[in-house]
Amino acid sequence: MKDEVHSKGKTAGILIIGDEVLKGQVVDINSHFLCKQLYSLGIKLGRISVIPDDLDDISAEVKLFSSKYDYVFTTGGVGPTHDDITYAGVAQAFSEPVSTNMEMAEMMEIWLGHKGYSREVIMKMAEMPPSAKLFFDPALPKHSSFPIVIVRNVHIFPGIPQYLQKMFPRLVPTLRMESGNVEFHSRVIYVDRDEMSITPQLNEAVAKYQETVTFGSYPVLDNLYFSTRLTMESKSKNQAEEAQSFLSEHLPHGSLVEYDNQQLETAVDKVYAIFEDKQHTLHVPVYTAVTVSTHNLLCSHVGTYFFIRSIFSYL
């Protein structure tokens, strides 16, 4: 069995296509969404490229990314207007012509044929490389969902974020299976020192775990609790935890900060943990506060019940 820690794993590249992104007219949230999705699937993202609505630029980047990464994901440029040329750019990248995909044409006719649009506008969205495959939502009737167009290892999505976010989950089972169920394990250390003061200790940890763990160091400004956030990432849970322990032990004494980055999500659990722990120094005030709040809430509901009942008695 191949050691998952040392295996290369699957890789991906993202192409964000659109002049409007490069001009700052539209905020790109598609790459952020795809980054999170790919990371959760254990697929290593190699590069994000934002390119204009230019046939040669699209073709060159698709060709480069397709040869460099296992998966390529594009967003934008699949509509009916003059600047929607992603399909043509992908076709040129693989030295293919552009022709009418009859299945897509049939779907466009069903969706748009009755709305009075010109046939030229409707059919433009069906012009793509002959090798293109259409991946419809398997949970819905075939032509009731817009397909993900796949050409070799290139997955073509619309640029509208809502469409991308709705369509991408179709690929998850396949991507998870092909990536071998790889999972990235992350650990975080918060430190109340600046980066320069902890660089020697960080470098020592990097040298020790360079084969299995990737480290990150991120300064944080205007934070009352910590100054630097250190991350450790590995395909091995044990290696990530071991690197965290090693670095924690070697950092300057008293520099570690216990910080919960999900304070709102965990606040209720923490309060009730103190409520149930009679040995906790804050047990009595927390117990009293929770008991009073619960009593007041109950009284409020009871009062509301009798108020509504009194109203109905007059009807």
Phi, psi and omega in degrees: 000131183290138179290116184294335180293323184262352179288147183293320181077176181277148181235162182212156173228148182240133176244116176261115188251125176157127176300327184296331177287316181293335179271355181078014180278339179226135177275126180281111173248355181293319181294322179297316179299312182295322178303312181295318181295314182294320178300318180294339180265001180076022179258125185277120178278124184267324184196149171240130179236130176254121188230158182281174175281069182231127187302314183291323178295316179298314181300314183295316181290320178298316180298315180295309183295321181296326180279338187265328186238157179291323180230143173236135179237125177246147174229137176101156173080029181240019180270197186264358187271176186298330184267005177269089188233022181298314180302317180294322179294321178294318178300315180296324180299328182252017178055042177248153173283177173246129181218171182282122173278112189296327180291317177293321179299319178298318180293318179298323178295318179295317184285318192241347186301330183271002186261002175086007177287155177292149182296328179299318179295316181296314186286340180300327181285354178254004180272114185203173179299144180300334182278358183296140175244142181258125181248100179276165176292115183294345182272356184236160173307143195310310187262018180265356178232149177286133185279152166280123179271125183240123176239108187057245180255017181258124181250118190255121181242155171295162181275344181290120186306320181299323179291315179302313184293331179280328186273325187303321182305339177299328184278343189304311181302317180293314181297320180296318180292315182290332180277359177074026180056033177292143179227135175271131179250126183241146174226152184229141174235133177252133186230141180265030177236157177283167185300319185297327184283345181243008181300317180301316180293321179294317179298324179295318179293319179299316180296322183288324186244023186297337181279338188232344186230138174255127182256151174223145179228125187227112177290145181233127181261153175057039176245130184282346188255319183214162182248335182220138176248123180251134180239148175232129183227136180205158173282351178251121178299319181297319181293321178297316181291322179294319178295322177298315180295316181300312182293321179300320181289334185261350177290158181306140182303131178082005184270342181286142180239129174278108186228131179258112182277005175233052187300317181293322182291330186255358186300314183298314180300320181293319179297314182287336174294319176292323179303323184269344183266100183291343181272348182291141182296337180258010185301312186297308180296323179291317179300317180295315182297315180294319180296315179296316181298318180295320180296316180295322178296317179297315179299322180298316179295318180296316179299319179298320180300311182289330177295313179296321180297321179294324179295314182294336180292340180266353183273000000 
